[in-house]
């Protein structure tokens, strides 16, 4: 950009220090909070009071903290579901559809094998089957996009977006009036899981938290040390070079969507079957599907690191819940939670630019003068 005799340019930053990424992320968070203060001031609310309400509910209130943890677990599974195909250069936009498929498959298990009051298999076995069914259903849904991409080069974004819409209406058919999953009160929700099939809680947190944290460590280890992770990264960096090196594009495309879909399916099990107080597919299930897109943002902000996405998911989960609470407590305008997260995403994008490039202010023509020869020809 030119400003009179000077110009401002972006130059690639040479190997920033290890803590620079953390610094830029912290600046991005502070910048988003500063910008969001204008929203609160426009509603005649004190920014200090608004942020006190947001953070105290999300991270200090026992009920709010539990909800933050539950939402963060869901966002982490969605983050992994996007991250694995993304490392292969593919975009899994089908997180909502894979979440819906996982939720439906999880609830199909007790419908088929559980009989009250005597029951059938042990509750632990049924819960295990529910998780496995959710993973298989999500993998199958993701695998459709993987197969079409691998065999026919059909754009995965188009396929996954269409699958989102299809699965949304499949869920509607299954849980609405007359559907096979319809609840006893016919209120547009699924049946509620029997008490024995609700997973046990440790300090208010289900076992899916351990699965989510373990998956983060395994995924980063996969991409850093394992041969399979190297093949996925090589294919994402250059499909042509990977093919020349003997890596099958079709196998990689299918594999990453199977893994990503399975993780999104487990997210469906967690949010519908494992969260205390839910234990059903609610009438507003579409909200949870849309929420899954924040997993994409978490993966991009964390620069493809599953462990690095954990604090991002916790932040997103806490702010989304805290801002919704402050919206009601302080009578703020509707949509403050979405606006706050949107600002946060924008500032994080800016932090990525500052991490990769540096801003240089210089006089116009300096670079040309520096590059010009200093001696006469032939000397």
Helices and strands as residue ranges (DSSP letters): E 2-3, E 6-12, H 20-42, H 47-59, H 62-87, H 95-113, H 123-152, H 156-175, G 195-197, E 201-202, E 205-206, H 208-225, H 227-237, H 239-244, H 249-269, I 270-274, H 285-291, H 293-301, H 309-329, H 336-356, E 357-363, H 366-371
